């Protein structure tokens, strides 16, 4: 497991997750809540791309499933 994935899982377990304004807006457009996204991520996710040299800090794109069959991509940072 990559270091970034371990850090993201730890943040989710500790409930120290923040959603950017952009993320909240996208969640609203998709009819999702921040709580649904966090619950889905806690249930598991797949690492799609790793961005260790992101100017804002190490981040990654993950894929998770919300509401059983609906999938969503989230950009996560640790």
PDB file of N, CA, C and O in Angstrom:
ATOM      1  N   UNK A   1       0.855  -1.174   0.000  1.00  0.00           N
ATOM      2  CA  UNK A   1       0.000   0.000   0.000  1.00  0.00           C
ATOM      3  C   UNK A   1       0.902   1.237   0.000  1.00  0.00           C
ATOM      4  O   UNK A   1       1.894   1.296   0.727  1.00  0.00           O
ATOM      5  N   UNK A   2       0.549   2.204  -0.809  1.00  0.00           N
ATOM      6  CA  UNK A   2       1.367   3.405  -0.884  1.00  0.00           C
ATOM      7  C   UNK A   2       1.198   4.252   0.375  1.00  0.00           C
ATOM      8  O   UNK A   2       0.209   4.135   1.098  1.00  0.00           O
ATOM      9  N   UNK A   3       2.165   5.085   0.608  1.00  0.00           N
ATOM     10  CA  UNK A   3       2.167   5.958   1.785  1.00  0.00           C
ATOM     11  C   UNK A   3       0.964   6.907   1.781  1.00  0.00           C
ATOM     12  O   UNK A   3       0.361   7.139   2.828  1.00  0.00           O
ATOM     13  N   UNK A   4       0.616   7.449   0.628  1.00  0.00           N
ATOM     14  CA  UNK A   4      -0.499   8.394   0.547  1.00  0.00           C
ATOM     15  C   UNK A   4      -1.820   7.706   0.894  1.00  0.00           C
ATOM     16  O   UNK A   4      -2.667   8.306   1.556  1.00  0.00           O
ATOM     17  N   UNK A   5      -2.007   6.475   0.465  1.00  0.00           N
ATOM     18  CA  UNK A   5      -3.233   5.733   0.773  1.00  0.00           C
ATOM     19  C   UNK A   5      -3.340   5.511   2.274  1.00  0.00           C
ATOM     20  O   UNK A   5      -4.417   5.675   2.847  1.00  0.00           O
ATOM     21  N   UNK A   6      -2.245   5.142   2.913  1.00  0.00           N
ATOM     22  CA  UNK A   6      -2.250   4.938   4.366  1.00  0.00           C
ATOM     23  C   UNK A   6      -2.595   6.229   5.100  1.00  0.00           C
ATOM     24  O   UNK A   6      -3.342   6.203   6.079  1.00  0.00           O
ATOM     25  N   UNK A   7      -2.063   7.350   4.641  1.00  0.00           N
ATOM     26  CA  UNK A   7      -2.345   8.639   5.279  1.00  0.00           C
ATOM     27  C   UNK A   7      -3.815   9.027   5.113  1.00  0.00           C
ATOM     28  O   UNK A   7      -4.430   9.543   6.047  1.00  0.00           O
ATOM     29  N   UNK A   8      -4.371   8.785   3.945  1.00  0.00           N
ATOM     30  CA  UNK A   8      -5.773   9.117   3.694  1.00  0.00           C
ATOM     31  C   UNK A   8      -6.679   8.264   4.582  1.00  0.00           C
ATOM     32  O   UNK A   8      -7.627   8.777   5.177  1.00  0.00           O
ATOM     33  N   UNK A   9      -6.395   6.981   4.671  1.00  0.00           N
ATOM     34  CA  UNK A   9      -7.203   6.099   5.526  1.00  0.00           C
ATOM     35  C   UNK A   9      -7.138   6.533   6.987  1.00  0.00           C
ATOM     36  O   UNK A   9      -8.143   6.481   7.697  1.00  0.00           O
ATOM     37  N   UNK A  10      -5.971   6.955   7.433  1.00  0.00           N
ATOM     38  CA  UNK A  10      -5.825   7.431   8.807  1.00  0.00           C
ATOM     39  C   UNK A  10      -6.656   8.686   9.043  1.00  0.00           C
ATOM     40  O   UNK A  10      -7.329   8.799  10.068  1.00  0.00           O
ATOM     41  N   UNK A  11      -6.617   9.621   8.114  1.00  0.00           N
ATOM     42  CA  UNK A  11      -7.426  10.847   8.248  1.00  0.00           C
ATOM     43  C   UNK A  11      -8.921  10.526   8.292  1.00  0.00           C
ATOM     44  O   UNK A  11      -9.670  11.118   9.068  1.00  0.00           O
ATOM     45  N   UNK A  12      -9.341   9.593   7.460  1.00  0.00           N
ATOM     46  CA  UNK A  12     -10.752   9.207   7.453  1.00  0.00           C
ATOM     47  C   UNK A  12     -11.159   8.596   8.792  1.00  0.00           C
ATOM     48  O   UNK A  12     -12.227   8.905   9.319  1.00  0.00           O
ATOM     49  N   UNK A  13     -10.315   7.735   9.338  1.00  0.00           N
ATOM     50  CA  UNK A  13     -10.619   7.101  10.621  1.00  0.00           C
ATOM     51  C   UNK A  13     -10.651   8.114  11.758  1.00  0.00           C
ATOM     52  O   UNK A  13     -11.443   7.985  12.691  1.00  0.00           O
ATOM     53  N   UNK A  14      -9.796   9.113  11.677  1.00  0.00           N
ATOM     54  CA  UNK A  14      -9.734  10.140  12.730  1.00  0.00           C
ATOM     55  C   UNK A  14     -10.738  11.263  12.513  1.00  0.00           C
ATOM     56  O   UNK A  14     -10.832  12.188  13.320  1.00  0.00           O
ATOM     57  N   UNK A  15     -11.486  11.175  11.416  1.00  0.00           N
ATOM     58  CA  UNK A  15     -12.474  12.204  11.063  1.00  0.00           C
ATOM     59  C   UNK A  15     -11.845  13.587  10.927  1.00  0.00           C
ATOM     60  O   UNK A  15     -12.426  14.587  11.348  1.00  0.00           O
ATOM     61  N   UNK A  16     -10.663  13.635  10.340  1.00  0.00           N
ATOM     62  CA  UNK A  16      -9.974  14.908  10.106  1.00  0.00           C
ATOM     63  C   UNK A  16      -9.949  15.212   8.611  1.00  0.00           C
ATOM     64  O   UNK A  16      -8.905  15.524   8.039  1.00  0.00           O
ATOM     65  N   UNK A  17     -11.115  15.113   8.002  1.00  0.00           N
ATOM     66  CA  UNK A  17     -11.252  15.322   6.559  1.00  0.00           C
ATOM     67  C   UNK A  17     -11.835  16.706   6.311  1.00  0.00           C
ATOM     68  O   UNK A  17     -12.759  17.136   7.002  1.00  0.00           O
ATOM     69  N   UNK A  18     -11.289  17.392   5.325  1.00  0.00           N
ATOM     70  CA  UNK A  18     -11.835  18.687   4.910  1.00  0.00           C
ATOM     71  C   UNK A  18     -12.215  18.589   3.440  1.00  0.00           C
ATOM     72  O   UNK A  18     -11.525  17.950   2.646  1.00  0.00           O
ATOM     73  N   UNK A  19     -13.315  19.227   3.093  1.00  0.00           N
ATOM     74  CA  UNK A  19     -13.763  19.270   1.705  1.00  0.00           C
ATOM     75  C   UNK A  19     -13.563  20.697   1.199  1.00  0.00           C
ATOM     76  O   UNK A  19     -13.978  21.657   1.849  1.00  0.00           O
ATOM     77  N   UNK A  20     -12.933  20.827   0.049  1.00  0.00           N
ATOM     78  CA  UNK A  20     -12.745  22.156  -0.528  1.00  0.00           C
ATOM     79  C   UNK A  20     -14.079  22.681  -1.048  1.00  0.00           C
ATOM     80  O   UNK A  20     -15.040  21.928  -1.210  1.00  0.00           O
ATOM     81  N   UNK A  21     -14.119  23.970  -1.302  1.00  0.00           N
ATOM     82  CA  UNK A  21     -15.321  24.570  -1.881  1.00  0.00           C
ATOM     83  C   UNK A  21     -15.648  23.889  -3.203  1.00  0.00           C
ATOM     84  O   UNK A  21     -16.810  23.591  -3.480  1.00  0.00           O
ATOM     85  N   UNK A  22     -14.639  23.645  -4.013  1.00  0.00           N
ATOM     86  CA  UNK A  22     -14.836  22.974  -5.303  1.00  0.00           C
ATOM     87  C   UNK A  22     -15.461  21.589  -5.093  1.00  0.00           C
ATOM     88  O   UNK A  22     -16.405  21.220  -5.791  1.00  0.00           O
ATOM     89  N   UNK A  23     -14.937  20.830  -4.138  1.00  0.00           N
ATOM     90  CA  UNK A  23     -15.466  19.493  -3.872  1.00  0.00           C
ATOM     91  C   UNK A  23     -16.922  19.559  -3.425  1.00  0.00           C
ATOM     92  O   UNK A  23     -17.755  18.784  -3.895  1.00  0.00           O
ATOM     93  N   UNK A  24     -17.228  20.482  -2.522  1.00  0.00           N
ATOM     94  CA  UNK A  24     -18.600  20.615  -2.036  1.00  0.00           C
ATOM     95  C   UNK A  24     -19.559  20.996  -3.164  1.00  0.00           C
ATOM     96  O   UNK A  24     -20.689  20.510  -3.223  1.00  0.00           O
ATOM     97  N   UNK A  25     -19.098  21.865  -4.052  1.00  0.00           N
ATOM     98  CA  UNK A  25     -19.923  22.262  -5.192  1.00  0.00           C
ATOM     99  C   UNK A  25     -20.175  21.067  -6.108  1.00  0.00           C
ATOM    100  O   UNK A  25     -21.303  20.849  -6.549  1.00  0.00           O
ATOM    101  N   UNK A  26     -19.133  20.298  -6.396  1.00  0.00           N
ATOM    102  CA  UNK A  26     -19.275  19.125  -7.256  1.00  0.00           C
ATOM    103  C   UNK A  26     -20.180  18.075  -6.614  1.00  0.00           C
ATOM    104  O   UNK A  26     -20.980  17.437  -7.299  1.00  0.00           O
ATOM    105  N   UNK A  27     -20.053  17.898  -5.305  1.00  0.00           N
ATOM    106  CA  UNK A  27     -20.914  16.952  -4.598  1.00  0.00           C
ATOM    107  C   UNK A  27     -22.375  17.378  -4.735  1.00  0.00           C
ATOM    108  O   UNK A  27     -23.250  16.543  -4.964  1.00  0.00           O
ATOM    109  N   UNK A  28     -22.634  18.672  -4.596  1.00  0.00           N
ATOM    110  CA  UNK A  28     -23.991  19.185  -4.703  1.00  0.00           C
ATOM    111  C   UNK A  28     -24.541  18.960  -6.119  1.00  0.00           C
ATOM    112  O   UNK A  28     -25.690  18.550  -6.282  1.00  0.00           O
ATOM    113  N   UNK A  29     -23.724  19.228  -7.128  1.00  0.00           N
ATOM    114  CA  UNK A  29     -24.144  19.023  -8.519  1.00  0.00           C
ATOM    115  C   UNK A  29     -24.505  17.548  -8.757  1.00  0.00           C
ATOM    116  O   UNK A  29     -25.462  17.244  -9.469  1.00  0.00           O
ATOM    117  N   UNK A  30     -23.737  16.647  -8.161  1.00  0.00           N
ATOM    118  CA  UNK A  30     -23.967  15.210  -8.334  1.00  0.00           C
ATOM    119  C   UNK A  30     -25.051  14.664  -7.404  1.00  0.00           C
ATOM    120  O   UNK A  30     -25.413  13.491  -7.491  1.00  0.00           O
ATOM    121  N   UNK A  31     -25.569  15.517  -6.511  1.00  0.00           N
ATOM    122  CA  UNK A  31     -26.595  15.067  -5.576  1.00  0.00           C
ATOM    123  C   UNK A  31     -26.050  14.209  -4.453  1.00  0.00           C
ATOM    124  O   UNK A  31     -26.762  13.365  -3.910  1.00  0.00           O
ATOM    125  N   UNK A  32     -24.788  14.421  -4.101  1.00  0.00           N
ATOM    126  CA  UNK A  32     -24.131  13.668  -3.031  1.00  0.00           C
ATOM    127  C   UNK A  32     -23.843  14.586  -1.848  1.00  0.00           C
ATOM    128  O   UNK A  32     -23.798  15.807  -1.990  1.00  0.00           O
ATOM    129  N   UNK A  33     -23.651  13.985  -0.691  1.00  0.00           N
ATOM    130  CA  UNK A  33     -23.261  14.763   0.475  1.00  0.00           C
ATOM    131  C   UNK A  33     -21.820  14.434   0.846  1.00  0.00           C
ATOM    132  O   UNK A  33     -21.292  13.385   0.476  1.00  0.00           O
ATOM    133  N   UNK A  34     -21.200  15.340   1.578  1.00  0.00           N
ATOM    134  CA  UNK A  34     -19.831  15.110   2.053  1.00  0.00           C
ATOM    135  C   UNK A  34     -19.785  13.844   2.899  1.00  0.00           C
ATOM    136  O   UNK A  34     -18.821  13.081   2.834  1.00  0.00           O
ATOM    137  N   UNK A  35     -20.818  13.626   3.685  1.00  0.00           N
ATOM    138  CA  UNK A  35     -20.875  12.443   4.547  1.00  0.00           C
ATOM    139  C   UNK A  35     -20.924  11.152   3.719  1.00  0.00           C
ATOM    140  O   UNK A  35     -20.295  10.158   4.080  1.00  0.00           O
ATOM    141  N   UNK A  36     -21.665  11.170   2.620  1.00  0.00           N
ATOM    142  CA  UNK A  36     -21.734   9.991   1.750  1.00  0.00           C
ATOM    143  C   UNK A  36     -20.367   9.691   1.135  1.00  0.00           C
ATOM    144  O   UNK A  36     -19.959   8.533   1.050  1.00  0.00           O
ATOM    145  N   UNK A  37     -19.673  10.728   0.714  1.00  0.00           N
ATOM    146  CA  UNK A  37     -18.340  10.541   0.124  1.00  0.00           C
ATOM    147  C   UNK A  37     -17.387   9.943   1.158  1.00  0.00           C
ATOM    148  O   UNK A  37     -16.667   8.990   0.863  1.00  0.00           O
ATOM    149  N   UNK A  38     -17.383  10.501   2.365  1.00  0.00           N
ATOM    150  CA  UNK A  38     -16.493  10.001   3.415  1.00  0.00           C
ATOM    151  C   UNK A  38     -16.817   8.555   3.767  1.00  0.00           C
ATOM    152  O   UNK A  38     -15.912   7.739   3.940  1.00  0.00           O
ATOM    153  N   UNK A  39     -18.106   8.234   3.873  1.00  0.00           N
ATOM    154  CA  UNK A  39     -18.523   6.863   4.183  1.00  0.00           C
ATOM    155  C   UNK A  39     -18.060   5.912   3.086  1.00  0.00           C
ATOM    156  O   UNK A  39     -17.570   4.819   3.370  1.00  0.00           O
ATOM    157  N   UNK A  40     -18.214   6.329   1.842  1.00  0.00           N
ATOM    158  CA  UNK A  40     -17.777   5.495   0.715  1.00  0.00           C
ATOM    159  C   UNK A  40     -16.264   5.273   0.756  1.00  0.00           C
ATOM    160  O   UNK A  40     -15.792   4.156   0.543  1.00  0.00           O
ATOM    161  N   UNK A  41     -15.509   6.335   1.029  1.00  0.00           N
ATOM    162  CA  UNK A  41     -14.057   6.208   1.102  1.00  0.00           C
ATOM    163  C   UNK A  41     -13.637   5.293   2.247  1.00  0.00           C
ATOM    164  O   UNK A  41     -12.690   4.519   2.109  1.00  0.00           O
ATOM    165  N   UNK A  42     -14.338   5.379   3.374  1.00  0.00           N
ATOM    166  CA  UNK A  42     -14.047   4.490   4.501  1.00  0.00           C
ATOM    167  C   UNK A  42     -14.296   3.036   4.134  1.00  0.00           C
ATOM    168  O   UNK A  42     -13.619   2.138   4.633  1.00  0.00           O
ATOM    169  N   UNK A  43     -15.277   2.805   3.252  1.00  0.00           N
ATOM    170  CA  UNK A  43     -15.600   1.453   2.823  1.00  0.00           C
ATOM    171  C   UNK A  43     -14.580   0.863   1.856  1.00  0.00           C
ATOM    172  O   UNK A  43     -14.563  -0.344   1.615  1.00  0.00           O
ATOM    173  N   UNK A  44     -13.744   1.714   1.313  1.00  0.00           N
ATOM    174  CA  UNK A  44     -12.708   1.250   0.399  1.00  0.00           C
ATOM    175  C   UNK A  44     -12.641   2.093  -0.861  1.00  0.00           C
ATOM    176  O   UNK A  44     -13.639   2.676  -1.286  1.00  0.00           O
ATOM    177  N   UNK A  45     -11.483   2.152  -1.441  1.00  0.00           N
ATOM    178  CA  UNK A  45     -11.281   2.894  -2.677  1.00  0.00           C
ATOM    179  C   UNK A  45     -10.089   2.339  -3.414  1.00  0.00           C
ATOM    180  O   UNK A  45      -9.256   1.637  -2.841  1.00  0.00           O
ATOM    181  N   UNK A  46     -10.015   2.660  -4.691  1.00  0.00           N
ATOM    182  CA  UNK A  46      -8.891   2.232  -5.534  1.00  0.00           C
ATOM    183  C   UNK A  46      -8.071   3.452  -5.919  1.00  0.00           C
ATOM    184  O   UNK A  46      -8.620   4.482  -6.308  1.00  0.00           O
ATOM    185  N   UNK A  47      -6.782   3.335  -5.810  1.00  0.00           N
ATOM    186  CA  UNK A  47      -5.875   4.397  -6.234  1.00  0.00           C
ATOM    187  C   UNK A  47      -5.830   4.392  -7.760  1.00  0.00           C
ATOM    188  O   UNK A  47      -5.500   3.375  -8.370  1.00  0.00           O
ATOM    189  N   UNK A  48      -6.160   5.523  -8.376  1.00  0.00           N
ATOM    190  CA  UNK A  48      -6.164   5.632  -9.836  1.00  0.00           C
ATOM    191  C   UNK A  48      -4.857   6.264 -10.300  1.00  0.00           C
ATOM    192  O   UNK A  48      -4.182   5.737 -11.184  1.00  0.00           O
ATOM    193  N   UNK A  49      -4.506   7.403  -9.693  1.00  0.00           N
ATOM    194  CA  UNK A  49      -3.256   8.085 -10.032  1.00  0.00           C
ATOM    195  C   UNK A  49      -2.654   8.689  -8.777  1.00  0.00           C
ATOM    196  O   UNK A  49      -3.373   9.147  -7.888  1.00  0.00           O
ATOM    197  N   UNK A  50      -1.347   8.685  -8.712  1.00  0.00           N
ATOM    198  CA  UNK A  50      -0.611   9.248  -7.580  1.00  0.00           C
ATOM    199  C   UNK A  50       0.107  10.507  -8.060  1.00  0.00           C
ATOM    200  O   UNK A  50       0.759  10.499  -9.104  1.00  0.00           O
ATOM    201  N   UNK A  51      -0.016  11.587  -7.290  1.00  0.00           N
ATOM    202  CA  UNK A  51       0.623  12.856  -7.640  1.00  0.00           C
ATOM    203  C   UNK A  51       1.577  13.281  -6.522  1.00  0.00           C
ATOM    204  O   UNK A  51       1.259  14.201  -5.769  1.00  0.00           O
ATOM    205  N   UNK A  52       2.727  12.639  -6.396  1.00  0.00           N
ATOM    206  CA  UNK A  52       3.647  12.960  -5.295  1.00  0.00           C
ATOM    207  C   UNK A  52       4.264  14.347  -5.404  1.00  0.00           C
ATOM    208  O   UNK A  52       4.703  14.900  -4.396  1.00  0.00           O
ATOM    209  N   UNK A  53       4.307  14.918  -6.594  1.00  0.00           N
ATOM    210  CA  UNK A  53       4.946  16.217  -6.788  1.00  0.00           C
ATOM    211  C   UNK A  53       3.956  17.352  -7.021  1.00  0.00           C
ATOM    212  O   UNK A  53       4.317  18.389  -7.579  1.00  0.00           O
ATOM    213  N   UNK A  54       2.720  17.160  -6.599  1.00  0.00           N
ATOM    214  CA  UNK A  54       1.700  18.204  -6.737  1.00  0.00           C
ATOM    215  C   UNK A  54       2.159  19.449  -5.980  1.00  0.00           C
ATOM    216  O   UNK A  54       2.658  19.349  -4.860  1.00  0.00           O
ATOM    217  N   UNK A  55       1.991  20.612  -6.589  1.00  0.00           N
ATOM    218  CA  UNK A  55       2.441  21.868  -5.966  1.00  0.00           C
ATOM    219  C   UNK A  55       1.749  22.137  -4.631  1.00  0.00           C
ATOM    220  O   UNK A  55       2.306  22.809  -3.762  1.00  0.00           O
ATOM    221  N   UNK A  56       0.539  21.615  -4.470  1.00  0.00           N
ATOM    222  CA  UNK A  56      -0.204  21.819  -3.214  1.00  0.00           C
ATOM    223  C   UNK A  56       0.126  20.774  -2.164  1.00  0.00           C
ATOM    224  O   UNK A  56      -0.350  20.866  -1.032  1.00  0.00           O
ATOM    225  N   UNK A  57       0.927  19.787  -2.515  1.00  0.00           N
ATOM    226  CA  UNK A  57       1.281  18.689  -1.619  1.00  0.00           C
ATOM    227  C   UNK A  57       0.884  17.354  -2.229  1.00  0.00           C
ATOM    228  O   UNK A  57       0.088  17.298  -3.166  1.00  0.00           O
ATOM    229  N   UNK A  58       1.437  16.304  -1.697  1.00  0.00           N
ATOM    230  CA  UNK A  58       1.193  14.962  -2.207  1.00  0.00           C
ATOM    231  C   UNK A  58      -0.311  14.688  -2.226  1.00  0.00           C
ATOM    232  O   UNK A  58      -0.991  14.868  -1.216  1.00  0.00           O
ATOM    233  N   UNK A  59      -0.820  14.257  -3.363  1.00  0.00           N
ATOM    234  CA  UNK A  59      -2.240  13.959  -3.501  1.00  0.00           C
ATOM    235  C   UNK A  59      -2.412  12.769  -4.437  1.00  0.00           C
ATOM    236  O   UNK A  59      -1.450  12.279  -5.028  1.00  0.00           O
ATOM    237  N   UNK A  60      -3.654  12.315  -4.558  1.00  0.00           N
ATOM    238  CA  UNK A  60      -3.924  11.199  -5.459  1.00  0.00           C
ATOM    239  C   UNK A  60      -5.388  11.228  -5.883  1.00  0.00           C
ATOM    240  O   UNK A  60      -6.238  11.800  -5.200  1.00  0.00           O
ATOM    241  N   UNK A  61      -5.660  10.608  -7.006  1.00  0.00           N
ATOM    242  CA  UNK A  61      -7.007  10.456  -7.518  1.00  0.00           C
ATOM    243  C   UNK A  61      -7.462   9.049  -7.154  1.00  0.00           C
ATOM    244  O   UNK A  61      -6.763   8.074  -7.428  1.00  0.00           O
ATOM    245  N   UNK A  62      -8.640   8.947  -6.533  1.00  0.00           N
ATOM    246  CA  UNK A  62      -9.147   7.637  -6.136  1.00  0.00           C
ATOM    247  C   UNK A  62     -10.543   7.418  -6.707  1.00  0.00           C
ATOM    248  O   UNK A  62     -11.259   8.363  -7.036  1.00  0.00           O
ATOM    249  N   UNK A  63     -10.897   6.172  -6.810  1.00  0.00           N
ATOM    250  CA  UNK A  63     -12.215   5.756  -7.284  1.00  0.00           C
ATOM    251  C   UNK A  63     -12.910   5.039  -6.137  1.00  0.00           C
ATOM    252  O   UNK A  63     -12.325   4.162  -5.502  1.00  0.00           O
ATOM    253  N   UNK A  64     -14.156   5.412  -5.873  1.00  0.00           N
ATOM    254  CA  UNK A  64     -14.935   4.741  -4.840  1.00  0.00           C
ATOM    255  C   UNK A  64     -16.379   4.641  -5.296  1.00  0.00           C
ATOM    256  O   UNK A  64     -16.769   5.265  -6.284  1.00  0.00           O
ATOM    257  N   UNK A  65     -17.164   3.866  -4.586  1.00  0.00           N
ATOM    258  CA  UNK A  65     -18.552   3.647  -4.957  1.00  0.00           C
ATOM    259  C   UNK A  65     -19.477   4.233  -3.903  1.00  0.00           C
ATOM    260  O   UNK A  65     -19.335   3.964  -2.710  1.00  0.00           O
ATOM    261  N   UNK A  66     -20.421   5.035  -4.362  1.00  0.00           N
ATOM    262  CA  UNK A  66     -21.418   5.659  -3.501  1.00  0.00           C
ATOM    263  C   UNK A  66     -22.775   5.103  -3.922  1.00  0.00           C
ATOM    264  O   UNK A  66     -23.033   4.915  -5.111  1.00  0.00           O
ATOM    265  N   UNK A  67     -23.623   4.845  -2.964  1.00  0.00           N
ATOM    266  CA  UNK A  67     -24.972   4.321  -3.272  1.00  0.00           C
ATOM    267  C   UNK A  67     -24.912   3.078  -4.155  1.00  0.00           C
ATOM    268  O   UNK A  67     -25.542   3.016  -5.211  1.00  0.00           O
ATOM    269  N   UNK A  68     -24.173   2.130  -3.720  1.00  0.00           N
ATOM    270  CA  UNK A  68     -24.018   0.807  -4.332  1.00  0.00           C
ATOM    271  C   UNK A  68     -23.383   0.809  -5.707  1.00  0.00           C
ATOM    272  O   UNK A  68     -22.227   0.406  -5.839  1.00  0.00           O
ATOM    273  N   UNK A  69     -24.095   1.248  -6.740  1.00  0.00           N
ATOM    274  CA  UNK A  69     -23.554   1.092  -8.091  1.00  0.00           C
ATOM    275  C   UNK A  69     -23.017   2.383  -8.689  1.00  0.00           C
ATOM    276  O   UNK A  69     -22.472   2.357  -9.793  1.00  0.00           O
ATOM    277  N   UNK A  70     -23.153   3.509  -8.000  1.00  0.00           N
ATOM    278  CA  UNK A  70     -22.663   4.785  -8.530  1.00  0.00           C
ATOM    279  C   UNK A  70     -21.210   4.988  -8.099  1.00  0.00           C
ATOM    280  O   UNK A  70     -20.901   4.962  -6.908  1.00  0.00           O
ATOM    281  N   UNK A  71     -20.334   5.188  -9.063  1.00  0.00           N
ATOM    282  CA  UNK A  71     -18.937   5.402  -8.711  1.00  0.00           C
ATOM    283  C   UNK A  71     -18.612   6.897  -8.789  1.00  0.00           C
ATOM    284  O   UNK A  71     -19.282   7.656  -9.489  1.00  0.00           O
ATOM    285  N   UNK A  72     -17.592   7.292  -8.071  1.00  0.00           N
ATOM    286  CA  UNK A  72     -17.155   8.684  -8.103  1.00  0.00           C
ATOM    287  C   UNK A  72     -15.642   8.735  -7.957  1.00  0.00           C
ATOM    288  O   UNK A  72     -15.033   7.871  -7.326  1.00  0.00           O
ATOM    289  N   UNK A  73     -15.058   9.746  -8.543  1.00  0.00           N
ATOM    290  CA  UNK A  73     -13.630  10.011  -8.403  1.00  0.00           C
ATOM    291  C   UNK A  73     -13.450  11.140  -7.408  1.00  0.00           C
ATOM    292  O   UNK A  73     -14.210  12.108  -7.414  1.00  0.00           O
ATOM    293  N   UNK A  74     -12.455  11.019  -6.563  1.00  0.00           N
ATOM    294  CA  UNK A  74     -12.141  12.065  -5.591  1.00  0.00           C
ATOM    295  C   UNK A  74     -10.649  12.318  -5.609  1.00  0.00           C
ATOM    296  O   UNK A  74      -9.846  11.389  -5.699  1.00  0.00           O
ATOM    297  N   UNK A  75     -10.289  13.582  -5.522  1.00  0.00           N
ATOM    298  CA  UNK A  75      -8.890  13.942  -5.386  1.00  0.00           C
ATOM    299  C   UNK A  75      -8.630  14.105  -3.893  1.00  0.00           C
ATOM    300  O   UNK A  75      -9.261  14.930  -3.233  1.00  0.00           O
ATOM    301  N   UNK A  76      -7.716  13.330  -3.376  1.00  0.00           N
ATOM    302  CA  UNK A  76      -7.427  13.320  -1.935  1.00  0.00           C
ATOM    303  C   UNK A  76      -5.975  13.743  -1.692  1.00  0.00           C
ATOM    304  O   UNK A  76      -5.079  13.435  -2.478  1.00  0.00           O
ATOM    305  N   UNK A  77      -5.775  14.443  -0.601  1.00  0.00           N
ATOM    306  CA  UNK A  77      -4.430  14.825  -0.176  1.00  0.00           C
ATOM    307  C   UNK A  77      -4.273  14.470   1.288  1.00  0.00           C
ATOM    308  O   UNK A  77      -5.251  14.391   2.032  1.00  0.00           O
ATOM    309  N   UNK A  78      -3.052  14.262   1.686  1.00  0.00           N
ATOM    310  CA  UNK A  78      -2.815  13.868   3.096  1.00  0.00           C
ATOM    311  C   UNK A  78      -2.123  14.944   3.880  1.00  0.00           C
ATOM    312  O   UNK A  78      -1.855  14.767   5.068  1.00  0.00           O
TER     313      UNK A  78
END
